Amino acid sequence: MQFRLRKWSGNPVLSPLRDSEWQSLSVCNPGAWYEDGTFYLLYRAAGNDPEHIIRLGLATSQDGFHFERASDQPVFDVSPQGPDGGCVEDARIVKFDGIYYVTYAYRPYPPGRYWEADREYTRPSLPPTAPAVERTNATNSGLAATKDFRTWRRLGRITRAGLDNRDVILFPEKIGGRYVMLHRPDQWVGPDYGCERPSIWLAFGDDLLSWGDDVLLATGEQEWESGKLGGSTPPLRTDAGWLTIYHAVGPDYQYRIGVMMLELEDPSRVVARAPDFIMEPESKHETEGIYAGCVFPTGNVVVDGTLFVYYGAGDRFVGCATAPMQELVDYVMQYRT
């Protein structure tokens, strides 16, 4: 049985703004939240500067499809004097005790126009004594807290020093009295780690900034996911388990989307995993762009039984796809492990 998320016919729901210096080139990869009748997207944005500085903007909607910018300025910017001075991107949102906690990827220096072979921008030259994360401009993941998506507390790095680690996503509630998160450490490959390519791991913590007890959760099994895997959106509690959407890259370098179900009381156990992808690049917005051939979900919400999935398209636009939640649950549960 084939199942596909249904892309909104009016996609994209957000596009670059030509006259906005900080979001004229790209808007994509949004964290999503729904509360009191309003959809919120905390989206990644970049202008046409040679450094390619990346910031976060905010947009809201009443129907989940037609969004308006909440501000003409970024709501979460880089901190030039801090470790996230180059980019802040790919937000994922959960809520604990009235506070939104947002995981995000960051770099100490901007990445430059990495998709252009003849780019002119280069990072500062650093001595060998500089920390490796600065010399390599590796990606870390941070945690920020807010009550309104406008004022923030930066809580610091949520991943271990020395690892290029992104796709860090918190579960929306404690399990067995502990916090749980998905992550994807690029260096954890080889015989010592049980995977040949970057894969999805779980970590557990008693505090939102202290993590350990890492468990390898999922590696590529099908050809379309044989390159690398990463978590996409915060897991969703269902009666059958934690519905978990992930992305994968195959030998054709296309980003496609898979789905699996994790056990409610032990999320390290995959109870079902669909062998086929549920979304792939198709439209011009997805097959062209900064990354041609990319659909990259980072936010999902459930409203009146409908799952809304928000994703980056070609690293330039934001798209929306939907599905009846129960239909998706029934689909993946056909493939119990």
PyMOL commands that set and color helices and strands:
alter all, ss='L'
color gray80, all
select helices_A, chain A and resi 132-136+223-225+284-287+325-333
alter helices_A, ss='H'
color red, helices_A
select strands_A, chain A and resi 6-7+26-35+38-46+54-61+68-69+87-96+99-107+140-146+152-157+165-170+179-185+200-207+210-218+228-231+236-238+241-249+255-262+270-273+295-303+306-313+317-324
alter strands_A, ss='S'
color yellow, strands_A
deselect
rebuild
show_as cartoon
